[in-house]
Amino acid sequence: MEDLTKKAVRFEEGYLYRTNKIIVSNPDYALTEAVANCWDAGATEVKIHLPDAEDDTISVEDNGTGMSDEEFYERWMVLNYNRQRHQGLRVSFPDGGEHGVRYAYGKNGVGRHGWLCFNDHYYLSTWQNGVKNTYHIGIASGDAPFKILEHSSEPCEGHGTKIRTQAVWNVPDPEEMKEIISSRFLYDPNFKVTVNGETIELTEHKGVIKTVEKKINGRALKVYVVDSTKTAVKSQQHGIAFWVQGRLVGQPSWIYGATQFLDGRSRPAKRFTIIVLSDALADLVTPDWSGFLPIPDTQMFFAEFDPFMRGIISEILAEHIRETQESIIRQERDLLCGLAPYEKRDVSMFIEQVTRKNPMISQDFMSAAIGAIVNIQKSQRGEQLLGKLAAMDGSDLDLLAEVLNDWDVKDILTVLREIDRRLIVIEAIDRLRDDPSADELHQLHPLILDSRWLFGAEYDSPMYTANRALTTVIRHLFRESDYDVRAVNFASKRPDIVCLAQSTIGAVCSESPEDGAEILKPDRILVIELKRGGAQIGYREKAQAEQYVRQIKKSAVLHKESTIRAFVIGADIEDMDPISKNESGEIRIVTFAHLVQTARQKLFRLREKLQGRYDAMNDKSIVESALGAVQLSMKTP
């Protein structure tokens, strides 16, 4: 039988160097990963020894949980060990004491290979439960990319881990490493890191570029802004860190509550740490120190902390903002050269305002925006639009971009105009219906008669129009004394409305040929009668409506298969059945309030969602806008 073991997967020499290039070639990354492993082990103290004139040894020692021999083989000797899967997200502490909640950095088990940055072998000693195991580990090939060269055990008290080797290459500079390591782990007061016996205190740290003292709601704060100089491997190590009574609250983050101060993925977010020291926030901290209590005092504090912190961030990002502005202008130079001087000034102001309000805005977004602005400059209302764009915040600009990705501007305008026209007409009806001083003949009645979509979806169609012959039939139903002499002028403006002393009547219809003839006749008819303001509709008014529906039905101008629906609208209805049907058609009695309520439901209650827009308009502007929309609809086919 063939020996398949000889055909098993094998590792080429130098495999770990090729697959972990960043960690094994940069001493700051390698040491950052080594300290991160100490953090994940629940250590509170880390001692780093770097080579000096007398010694070439490099070592990192911690007082974390350590590992048993079994744990060492299960964790360290497994390639790409998944720390979160086997040990969870949270760190376990060796003494089981209260250290707050700490989340592990380790995910895929590559940080340990950082020791190969200095040599091709290293020594790892780890102790717990009275036993200390020491392993000599070196790179290999063939069956494994690294292996144990030697192993020994001895009695030992306490717990911890120490890794050491001789720095043969990539020898780190102690002063530089002190700055980098301390910047990346300085945010936790319960995690002490010393380099060659020296601990860099926060107040002495060269990375502190700004210090601010502030009182918020009577609570004294001291704020330090730390610049780590180089981008750290772990963005989780940066953000706003609260130290309360010398203890870290939760984890540093750029997000608190519903407020995001910076995008954690961005370069500035990975560069800065903002430390907030205060003993006056203790009553706001949760019992497990994992965050802040959801109480009114906390909300009041963060309501004032938000603008204060945004001011600090704007200051520290001033250089980044300038770089962004200059880069955008260089990128769009050809486009901007074609503008007039005053147009260039407007675009420059737009770029400055947007980048200051949204310092992390992408250059691709700004490039697209500038292209649009150049077109806007050529339009008649470009200046107005530029002003509105400049006033938008980042979330509004994102929403606008999303809308424009899916919709053509003309389509958007068509939809918005139609929705606004309908909402504003209904708003005007609602405000006029109970106003005794309203000009009902010239205001309320035209609005109702032009809102035929209220009476059924089928009437909201270009097929339904006024018919001169049908209007003539309605006029002939009444005596001369029934008409309103005041409406002489109005009749010329709206010949489709019959103005009576106590009501107005209008009708629309669709048309179809009868018996194959080419002449079209009204076949489906909608009749709307509006009683004068304050009128109550009773049995008499209902009988009148039934009578003229019969008379209209008998008219020779109608299609022989015609159907008629009539609505009689007033302020109130007597106690009676509001619906009646006969061989001529159907009559419905409704109130203005019914119409308004129906309209709001058919418009998906948009009036409530857009309350601020329409509440800000007074009665006069609402009515004028509504009548203007009606006149426009009369002119538009």
C-alpha positions as CSV (number, residue, x, y, z in Angstrom):
1,M,0.0,0.0,0.0
2,E,1.2,3.5,-0.9
3,D,2.5,5.6,2.1
4,L,0.3,8.7,1.9
5,T,2.1,10.4,4.7
6,K,4.9,11.3,2.3
7,K,2.3,13.3,0.3
8,A,1.0,15.3,3.2
9,V,1.0,19.2,3.2
10,R,4.4,20.5,4.0
11,F,5.7,24.0,4.9
12,E,8.5,25.7,2.9
13,E,11.4,27.2,4.8
14,G,10.6,30.9,5.8
15,Y,6.8,30.4,5.5
16,L,6.1,32.6,8.6
17,Y,8.3,35.4,7.3
18,R,6.4,35.5,3.9
19,T,2.9,35.3,5.5
20,N,3.5,37.8,8.3
21,K,5.6,40.4,6.6
22,I,4.4,43.5,8.6
23,I,4.8,42.0,12.0
24,V,8.1,40.3,11.4
25,S,9.8,43.3,9.8
26,N,8.6,46.3,12.0
27,P,9.7,46.3,15.6
28,D,7.0,48.7,16.7
29,Y,4.3,46.3,15.3
30,A,6.0,43.3,16.8
31,L,6.2,44.9,20.3
32,T,2.6,46.2,20.1
33,E,1.4,42.7,19.4
34,A,3.5,41.3,22.3
35,V,2.0,43.8,24.7
36,A,-1.5,43.1,23.3
37,N,-1.0,39.4,24.2
38,C,-0.2,40.5,27.8
39,W,-3.4,42.5,27.8
40,D,-5.4,39.5,26.6
41,A,-3.8,37.4,29.4
42,G,-5.4,39.7,32.0
43,A,-2.1,41.3,33.0
44,T,-2.0,44.6,35.0
45,E,1.7,45.1,34.7
46,V,4.1,44.6,31.7
47,K,7.8,45.0,31.9
48,I,9.6,45.5,28.6
49,H,13.4,45.2,28.4
50,L,15.0,46.5,25.2
51,P,18.7,46.1,24.1
52,D,21.2,48.7,25.5
53,A,24.9,49.1,25.3
54,E,25.6,46.2,27.8
55,D,22.9,43.7,26.8
56,D,21.3,42.7,23.5
57,T,18.4,40.9,25.1
58,I,14.8,41.9,24.3
59,S,12.1,40.6,26.6
60,V,8.4,41.2,27.6
61,E,7.2,39.9,31.0
62,D,3.6,40.2,32.4
63,N,1.7,39.2,35.5
64,G,-1.2,37.7,33.6
65,T,-2.8,34.3,33.9
66,G,0.0,32.3,32.4
67,M,-0.5,29.0,30.7
68,S,-0.4,25.3,31.8
69,D,1.5,22.9,29.5
70,E,-1.8,21.7,28.0
71,E,-3.0,25.3,27.4
72,F,0.3,26.1,25.8
73,Y,0.0,23.3,23.2
74,E,-3.7,24.1,22.6
75,R,-3.1,27.8,22.1
76,W,0.5,28.8,21.2
77,M,1.3,25.8,19.1
78,V,-1.9,25.9,16.9
79,L,-1.3,27.8,13.7
80,N,-3.7,30.8,13.5
81,Y,-5.4,30.0,16.8
82,N,-8.8,31.6,17.0
83,R,-8.7,33.2,20.5
84,Q,-12.2,34.6,20.5
85,R,-13.8,31.2,19.5
86,H,-12.0,29.2,22.2
87,Q,-11.7,31.8,25.0
88,G,-14.4,34.3,24.2
89,L,-14.3,38.1,23.7
90,R,-13.7,39.0,27.3
91,V,-10.4,38.8,29.1
92,S,-10.1,36.6,32.3
93,F,-8.1,38.0,35.2
94,P,-5.7,35.7,37.2
95,D,-7.0,36.8,40.6
96,G,-10.6,36.8,39.7
97,G,-10.9,40.3,41.1
98,E,-12.9,43.3,39.9
99,H,-11.0,44.9,37.1
100,G,-13.9,46.0,35.0
101,V,-14.8,44.6,31.6
102,R,-11.8,44.1,29.3
103,Y,-12.1,42.9,25.7
104,A,-9.3,40.9,24.0
105,Y,-7.4,42.1,21.0
106,G,-6.4,38.7,19.7
107,K,-8.4,37.1,16.9
108,N,-6.4,34.9,14.6
109,G,-3.2,34.0,16.5
110,V,-0.6,35.8,14.4
111,G,0.8,38.3,17.0
112,R,3.1,35.7,18.6
113,H,5.1,35.6,15.4
114,G,6.3,39.1,16.1
115,W,9.2,37.7,18.0
116,L,10.7,36.5,14.7
117,C,11.2,40.2,13.9
118,F,14.4,40.0,16.1
119,N,15.6,36.5,15.7
120,D,14.6,33.1,14.3
121,H,14.1,31.6,17.7
122,Y,13.0,32.7,21.2
123,Y,12.4,31.5,24.7
124,L,8.9,31.5,26.3
125,S,8.4,30.9,30.1
126,T,4.9,30.7,31.5
127,W,3.8,29.8,35.1
128,Q,0.6,29.1,37.0
129,N,-0.6,26.7,39.7
130,G,3.0,26.3,41.1
131,V,4.5,25.1,37.9
132,K,6.7,27.0,35.4
133,N,7.2,25.7,31.9
134,T,10.0,27.0,29.6
135,Y,9.9,26.4,25.8
136,H,12.7,27.1,23.3
137,I,10.8,27.8,20.0
138,G,12.3,28.2,16.6
139,I,11.3,28.4,12.9
140,A,11.1,25.1,11.0
141,S,10.0,23.7,7.6
142,G,8.4,20.5,6.4
143,D,5.7,19.2,8.8
144,A,5.4,22.5,10.7
145,P,6.5,26.2,10.2
146,F,7.8,26.4,13.8
147,K,8.6,23.9,16.5
148,I,9.7,23.4,20.2
149,L,13.4,22.9,20.3
150,E,13.6,22.3,24.1
151,H,11.2,22.1,27.0
152,S,11.8,22.1,30.8
153,S,9.6,22.5,34.0
154,E,10.3,23.7,37.5
155,P,8.3,24.8,40.6
156,C,7.3,28.4,40.7
157,E,4.8,30.6,42.6
158,G,2.5,33.1,41.1
159,H,1.4,33.5,37.5
160,G,2.7,35.2,34.4
161,T,4.5,34.9,31.1
162,K,8.0,36.0,29.9
163,I,9.3,35.9,26.4
164,R,12.9,36.7,25.5
165,T,15.5,36.5,22.7
166,Q,18.6,38.2,21.4
167,A,17.9,41.1,19.1
168,V,20.0,40.0,16.1
169,W,18.2,42.2,13.5
170,N,15.6,45.0,13.6
171,V,17.0,46.2,16.9
172,P,14.5,48.7,18.3
173,D,15.3,52.1,19.6
174,P,14.3,52.3,23.3
175,E,13.3,55.9,23.3
176,E,11.2,55.6,20.2
177,M,9.6,52.4,21.5
178,K,8.7,54.0,24.8
179,E,6.8,56.7,23.0
180,I,5.0,54.3,20.6
181,I,4.1,51.6,23.1
182,S,2.9,54.0,25.8
183,S,0.8,56.0,23.3
184,R,-1.0,52.8,22.3
185,F,-1.7,51.5,25.8
186,L,-1.7,54.7,27.8
187,Y,-5.5,54.9,27.9
188,D,-6.0,52.3,30.7
189,P,-4.8,53.4,34.1
190,N,-5.0,49.8,35.3
191,F,-2.5,48.5,32.7
192,K,1.0,49.7,33.5
193,V,3.8,49.3,30.9
194,T,7.4,50.0,31.7
195,V,10.3,50.2,29.2
196,N,13.7,49.5,30.7
197,G,12.3,50.3,34.1
198,E,10.7,53.6,33.1
199,T,7.0,54.4,33.1
200,I,5.9,57.4,31.1
201,E,3.2,59.2,33.0
202,L,0.3,60.8,31.1
203,T,1.3,64.4,32.1
204,E,4.9,63.8,30.9
205,H,4.0,62.0,27.7
206,K,5.5,63.7,24.6
207,G,2.4,62.6,22.6
208,V,0.1,64.8,24.6
209,I,-0.6,67.7,22.2
210,K,-3.4,69.4,24.0
211,T,-4.7,69.7,27.6
212,V,-8.1,71.2,28.5
213,E,-9.8,71.7,31.8
214,K,-13.6,72.1,31.8
215,K,-16.6,72.0,34.1
216,I,-19.7,70.4,32.7
217,N,-22.9,70.5,34.8
218,G,-20.6,71.3,37.8
219,R,-18.4,68.2,37.1
220,A,-14.7,69.0,36.7
221,L,-12.9,67.3,33.8
222,K,-9.3,67.3,32.6
223,V,-8.9,66.3,29.0
224,Y,-5.6,65.1,27.4
225,V,-5.3,64.6,23.6
226,V,-2.6,62.0,22.8
227,D,-1.1,61.8,19.3
228,S,0.4,58.3,18.8
229,T,2.5,59.7,15.8
230,K,2.1,56.4,13.9
231,T,-1.0,54.5,12.9
232,A,-1.5,51.7,15.4
233,V,-2.2,48.1,14.4
234,K,-5.4,48.1,16.5
235,S,-8.0,50.8,16.0
236,Q,-9.6,49.4,19.2
237,Q,-6.8,51.1,21.2
238,H,-8.0,54.6,20.2
239,G,-11.0,56.7,21.0
240,I,-12.3,58.7,23.9
241,A,-11.3,57.0,27.2
242,F,-12.9,58.0,30.5
243,W,-10.8,57.6,33.6
244,V,-12.9,58.0,36.7
245,Q,-11.2,57.8,40.1
246,G,-8.1,56.3,38.4
247,R,-10.1,53.5,36.7
248,L,-11.1,53.0,33.1
249,V,-14.8,53.1,32.3
250,G,-15.8,50.6,29.6
251,Q,-13.5,50.7,26.5
252,P,-12.2,53.7,24.6
253,S,-14.6,54.5,21.7
254,W,-15.4,57.2,19.3
255,I,-19.1,56.4,19.8
256,Y,-21.0,57.2,22.9
257,G,-24.8,56.7,22.9
258,A,-26.2,57.9,19.6
259,T,-23.2,60.2,18.9
260,Q,-20.3,59.2,16.7
261,F,-17.4,61.6,17.0
262,L,-15.1,60.0,14.5
263,D,-15.2,56.9,12.2
264,G,-12.9,54.4,13.9
265,R,-11.6,53.2,10.6
266,S,-10.2,56.6,9.6
267,R,-6.6,57.6,9.8
268,P,-7.2,60.4,12.4
269,A,-9.2,58.0,14.6
270,K,-6.3,55.6,14.6
271,R,-3.9,58.3,15.4
272,F,-5.5,60.0,18.4
273,T,-6.6,59.0,21.9
274,I,-8.6,61.5,24.0
275,I,-8.4,60.8,27.7
276,V,-11.0,62.4,30.0
277,L,-10.0,62.4,33.7
278,S,-12.6,63.1,36.4
279,D,-13.5,62.0,39.9
280,A,-16.8,63.8,39.7
281,L,-18.4,61.2,37.3
282,A,-18.4,58.3,39.8
283,D,-22.2,58.5,40.4
284,L,-22.8,58.0,36.7
285,V,-20.8,54.8,36.3
286,T,-22.4,51.4,36.2
287,P,-21.5,49.0,39.1
288,D,-19.3,46.8,36.8
289,W,-17.6,49.9,35.3
290,S,-18.6,48.8,31.8
291,G,-20.2,52.1,30.9
292,F,-22.4,54.9,32.2
293,L,-25.8,54.6,33.8
294,P,-28.9,55.4,31.5
295,I,-30.2,58.1,33.9
296,P,-31.2,61.7,33.3
297,D,-28.0,63.1,34.9
298,T,-25.9,61.1,32.3
299,Q,-28.0,62.4,29.5
300,M,-27.6,66.0,30.8
301,F,-23.8,65.5,31.0
302,F,-23.4,64.1,27.5
303,A,-25.7,66.8,26.0
304,E,-23.2,69.4,27.0
305,F,-20.1,67.1,26.6
306,D,-21.0,66.6,22.9
307,P,-20.4,70.1,21.6
308,F,-17.4,70.5,23.9
309,M,-15.7,67.4,22.5
310,R,-16.6,68.2,18.9
311,G,-14.8,71.6,19.4
312,I,-11.7,69.8,20.5
313,I,-11.8,67.3,17.7
314,S,-12.2,70.1,15.1
315,E,-9.1,71.8,16.5
316,I,-6.9,68.6,16.4
317,L,-8.2,67.8,12.9
318,A,-7.5,71.3,11.5
319,E,-4.4,70.0,9.7
320,H,-6.3,67.1,8.3
321,I,-9.0,69.4,7.1
322,R,-6.5,71.6,5.4
323,E,-4.9,68.6,3.7
324,T,-8.3,67.4,2.5
325,Q,-9.3,70.8,1.1
326,E,-6.0,71.2,-0.8
327,S,-6.2,67.6,-2.1
328,I,-9.7,68.2,-3.4
329,I,-8.8,71.4,-5.1
330,R,-5.7,69.8,-6.8
331,Q,-7.8,66.9,-7.9
332,E,-10.5,69.2,-9.5
333,R,-8.2,71.9,-10.8
334,D,-9.2,71.5,-14.5
335,L,-12.9,71.7,-13.6
336,L,-12.4,74.8,-11.4
337,C,-10.3,76.7,-13.9
338,G,-13.3,77.1,-16.2
339,L,-15.2,79.1,-13.5
340,A,-15.5,82.8,-13.2
341,P,-13.7,84.3,-10.1
342,Y,-16.9,84.8,-8.1
343,E,-17.9,81.2,-9.0
344,K,-14.5,79.9,-7.8
345,R,-15.1,81.8,-4.5
346,D,-18.5,80.2,-4.0
347,V,-17.1,76.7,-4.7
348,S,-14.2,77.3,-2.3
349,M,-16.6,78.4,0.4
350,F,-18.6,75.3,-0.1
351,I,-15.6,73.0,0.2
352,E,-14.4,74.8,3.3
353,Q,-17.8,74.7,5.1
354,V,-18.5,71.0,4.2
355,T,-15.1,69.7,5.2
356,R,-15.2,71.7,8.5
357,K,-18.6,70.3,9.4
358,N,-17.7,66.8,8.2
359,P,-13.9,66.4,8.4
360,M,-14.0,62.7,7.5
361,I,-16.0,63.2,4.3
362,S,-14.5,61.2,1.4
363,Q,-12.7,62.9,-1.4
364,D,-14.7,60.8,-3.9
365,F,-18.0,62.2,-2.5
366,M,-16.6,65.8,-2.6
367,S,-15.4,65.3,-6.2
368,A,-18.9,64.3,-7.3
369,A,-20.4,67.2,-5.3
370,I,-18.0,69.7,-7.0
371,G,-19.0,68.4,-10.4
372,A,-22.6,69.0,-9.5
373,I,-21.9,72.4,-8.1
374,V,-20.2,73.5,-11.4
375,N,-23.5,72.6,-13.1
376,I,-25.5,74.4,-10.4
377,Q,-23.4,77.5,-11.0
378,K,-24.8,77.6,-14.5
379,S,-28.4,77.4,-13.3
380,Q,-30.6,80.4,-12.3
381,R,-31.0,79.1,-8.8
382,G,-27.6,77.8,-8.2
383,E,-26.7,80.1,-5.4
384,Q,-29.8,79.1,-3.4
385,L,-28.9,75.4,-3.8
386,L,-25.3,75.9,-2.8
387,G,-26.4,77.6,0.4
388,K,-28.7,74.7,1.2
389,L,-26.0,72.1,0.5
390,A,-23.4,74.0,2.6
391,A,-25.9,74.0,5.5
392,M,-26.4,70.2,5.4
393,D,-24.6,67.9,7.9
394,G,-23.0,64.6,6.9
395,S,-26.1,62.4,7.4
396,D,-28.3,64.7,5.3
397,L,-25.7,64.7,2.5
398,D,-25.5,60.9,2.6
399,L,-29.3,60.7,2.3
400,L,-29.3,63.1,-0.6
401,A,-26.7,61.0,-2.4
402,E,-28.8,57.9,-1.8
403,V,-31.9,59.5,-3.2
404,L,-30.0,60.8,-6.3
405,N,-28.6,57.3,-6.9
406,D,-32.1,55.9,-7.3
407,W,-34.1,58.9,-8.7
408,D,-33.9,61.3,-11.6
409,V,-34.2,64.9,-10.4
410,K,-37.1,65.6,-12.7
411,D,-38.9,62.6,-11.4
412,I,-38.3,63.7,-7.8
413,L,-39.6,67.1,-8.5
414,T,-42.7,65.7,-10.2
415,V,-43.5,63.4,-7.3
416,L,-42.8,66.1,-4.6
417,R,-44.9,68.7,-6.4
418,E,-47.9,66.4,-6.7
419,I,-47.7,65.3,-3.1
420,D,-47.2,68.9,-1.9
421,R,-50.1,70.1,-4.1
422,R,-52.5,67.5,-2.6
423,L,-51.3,68.1,1.0
424,I,-51.6,71.8,0.7
425,V,-55.1,71.7,-0.8
426,I,-56.3,69.5,2.0
427,E,-54.6,71.7,4.5
428,A,-56.4,74.7,3.0
429,I,-59.8,72.9,3.1
430,D,-59.2,72.0,6.8
431,R,-58.5,75.6,7.7
432,L,-61.4,77.1,5.7
433,R,-64.2,74.7,6.5
434,D,-65.1,76.2,9.9
435,D,-64.1,79.8,9.1
436,P,-67.2,82.0,8.8
437,S,-65.3,84.8,7.1
438,A,-63.9,82.5,4.4
439,D,-64.8,83.3,0.8
440,E,-66.4,79.9,0.2
441,L,-67.4,80.6,-3.4
442,H,-64.0,81.5,-4.6
443,Q,-61.9,79.5,-2.2
444,L,-63.3,76.4,-0.6
445,H,-65.6,75.2,-3.4
446,P,-62.9,75.2,-6.1
447,L,-60.5,73.3,-3.8
448,I,-63.1,70.6,-3.1
449,L,-64.2,70.3,-6.7
450,D,-60.6,69.9,-7.9
451,S,-59.8,67.2,-5.4
452,R,-61.8,64.5,-7.1
453,W,-59.3,61.8,-6.0
454,L,-61.0,62.0,-2.6
455,F,-64.1,60.4,-3.9
456,G,-62.5,57.4,-5.5
457,A,-59.2,56.3,-7.1
458,E,-61.0,55.9,-10.5
459,Y,-61.7,59.7,-10.6
460,D,-58.0,60.6,-10.2
461,S,-57.4,60.1,-13.9
462,P,-56.9,62.4,-17.0
463,M,-59.9,60.5,-18.5
464,Y,-62.2,62.4,-16.0
465,T,-62.7,65.9,-17.3
466,A,-65.4,68.6,-17.3
467,N,-68.0,68.2,-20.1
468,R,-69.7,71.3,-21.5
469,A,-72.8,69.5,-22.5
470,L,-73.1,67.8,-19.1
471,T,-72.7,71.2,-17.3
472,T,-75.4,72.7,-19.5
473,V,-77.8,69.9,-18.5
474,I,-77.1,70.7,-14.8
475,R,-77.7,74.4,-15.4
476,H,-81.1,73.7,-16.9
477,L,-82.3,71.8,-13.8
478,F,-82.7,75.0,-11.8
479,R,-84.8,78.1,-12.1
480,E,-83.2,81.5,-12.6
481,S,-84.0,82.5,-9.0
482,D,-81.9,79.5,-7.8
483,Y,-78.6,81.1,-9.0
484,D,-76.2,83.2,-7.1
485,V,-76.1,86.6,-8.8
486,R,-72.7,87.3,-7.1
487,A,-71.1,84.5,-9.2
488,V,-71.4,86.3,-12.6
489,N,-67.7,86.9,-12.8
490,F,-66.8,83.6,-11.2
491,A,-68.8,81.7,-13.9
492,S,-66.4,83.0,-16.6
493,K,-63.4,81.7,-14.6
494,R,-64.9,78.3,-13.8
495,P,-67.6,77.5,-16.3
496,D,-67.6,73.9,-15.1
497,I,-69.1,75.0,-11.7
498,V,-72.8,75.8,-11.3
499,C,-73.1,78.5,-8.6
500,L,-76.5,78.4,-6.7
501,A,-77.7,80.5,-3.8
502,Q,-77.2,77.7,-1.3
503,S,-74.6,75.4,-3.0
504,T,-72.3,74.9,-5.9
505,I,-72.5,71.9,-8.2
506,G,-69.7,70.5,-10.5
507,A,-69.4,67.4,-12.5
508,V,-66.7,65.5,-14.3
509,C,-67.0,62.4,-16.5
510,S,-65.3,59.9,-18.7
511,E,-66.5,59.4,-22.3
512,S,-67.0,56.5,-24.6
513,P,-68.7,56.0,-28.0
514,E,-72.2,54.7,-28.0
515,D,-73.2,51.7,-30.2
516,G,-70.1,52.0,-32.3
517,A,-70.7,55.6,-33.3
518,E,-67.8,58.0,-33.4
519,I,-69.4,60.6,-31.1
520,L,-68.3,60.3,-27.5
521,K,-70.8,60.6,-24.7
522,P,-70.4,60.9,-20.9
523,D,-70.6,57.4,-19.5
524,R,-69.3,57.5,-15.9
525,I,-70.2,60.7,-14.1
526,L,-69.1,62.2,-10.8
527,V,-71.3,65.0,-9.4
528,I,-70.2,67.0,-6.4
529,E,-72.6,69.4,-4.6
530,L,-71.2,71.6,-1.8
531,K,-73.6,73.3,0.6
532,R,-72.7,76.7,1.9
533,G,-70.7,77.0,5.1
534,G,-72.4,75.8,8.3
535,A,-75.2,74.1,6.4
536,Q,-76.7,70.9,7.8
537,I,-77.8,68.3,5.3
538,G,-81.2,66.7,6.0
539,Y,-83.8,64.6,4.3
540,R,-84.9,67.6,2.1
541,E,-81.4,68.2,0.7
542,K,-81.0,64.5,0.2
543,A,-84.3,64.3,-1.8
544,Q,-83.2,67.2,-3.9
545,A,-80.0,65.4,-4.8
546,E,-81.9,62.2,-5.7
547,Q,-84.2,64.3,-7.9
548,Y,-81.5,66.0,-10.0
549,V,-79.6,62.7,-10.4
550,R,-82.8,61.3,-12.0
551,Q,-83.0,64.4,-14.3
552,I,-79.4,64.1,-15.3
553,K,-79.9,60.4,-16.1
554,K,-82.8,61.2,-18.5
555,S,-80.7,63.7,-20.5
556,A,-80.0,62.8,-24.1
557,V,-76.4,63.9,-23.9
558,L,-75.5,60.9,-21.7
559,H,-74.4,57.5,-22.7
560,K,-77.3,55.0,-22.5
561,E,-75.1,52.9,-20.1
562,S,-74.0,55.8,-18.0
563,T,-73.6,55.6,-14.2
564,I,-73.8,58.5,-11.8
565,R,-72.3,59.0,-8.4
566,A,-73.3,62.1,-6.5
567,F,-71.7,63.5,-3.3
568,V,-73.5,66.2,-1.2
569,I,-71.1,67.8,1.2
570,G,-71.9,70.0,4.2
571,A,-70.9,70.9,7.7
572,D,-73.2,68.4,9.4
573,I,-75.6,65.6,8.7
574,E,-79.0,64.9,10.3
575,D,-79.7,61.4,11.8
576,M,-80.2,59.5,8.5
577,D,-78.7,56.9,6.2
578,P,-75.9,58.8,4.3
579,I,-76.1,56.5,1.3
580,S,-79.0,55.9,-1.1
581,K,-79.2,54.2,-4.5
582,N,-81.9,54.3,-7.2
583,E,-82.2,53.3,-10.8
584,S,-80.5,56.5,-11.8
585,G,-77.4,56.4,-9.6
586,E,-75.9,56.6,-6.1
587,I,-76.1,59.5,-3.7
588,R,-73.7,59.9,-0.7
589,I,-73.9,62.5,2.1
590,V,-70.6,63.4,3.7
591,T,-69.1,66.3,5.8
592,F,-66.0,68.4,5.3
593,A,-64.4,66.6,8.3
594,H,-65.0,63.2,6.6
595,L,-63.2,64.5,3.5
596,V,-60.2,65.8,5.4
597,Q,-59.8,62.6,7.4
598,T,-60.1,60.5,4.2
599,A,-57.5,62.6,2.5
600,R,-55.0,62.2,5.3
601,Q,-55.4,58.4,5.3
602,K,-55.1,58.2,1.5
603,L,-51.9,60.3,1.7
604,F,-50.4,57.8,4.2
605,R,-50.6,60.4,7.0
606,L,-47.8,62.4,5.5
607,R,-49.4,65.5,7.0
608,E,-48.4,64.3,10.4
609,K,-44.9,63.4,9.3
610,L,-44.4,66.8,7.7
611,Q,-46.1,68.7,10.4
612,G,-43.4,71.4,10.8
613,R,-43.5,72.4,7.1
614,Y,-47.3,73.1,7.0
615,D,-47.6,74.4,10.6
616,A,-45.1,77.1,9.7
617,M,-47.4,78.4,6.9
618,N,-50.2,80.9,7.9
619,D,-53.8,80.5,6.7
620,K,-53.3,83.1,3.9
621,S,-50.2,81.5,2.4
622,I,-51.7,78.1,2.6
623,V,-54.9,79.1,0.8
624,E,-53.0,81.1,-1.8
625,S,-50.7,78.2,-2.5
626,A,-53.6,75.8,-2.7
627,L,-55.6,77.9,-5.2
628,G,-52.4,78.5,-7.2
629,A,-51.9,74.7,-7.4
630,V,-55.6,74.3,-8.5
631,Q,-55.2,76.9,-11.3
632,L,-52.0,75.2,-12.4
633,S,-53.7,71.8,-12.6
634,M,-56.5,73.4,-14.7
635,K,-53.9,74.5,-17.2
636,T,-51.9,71.3,-17.2
637,P,-53.4,68.5,-19.4
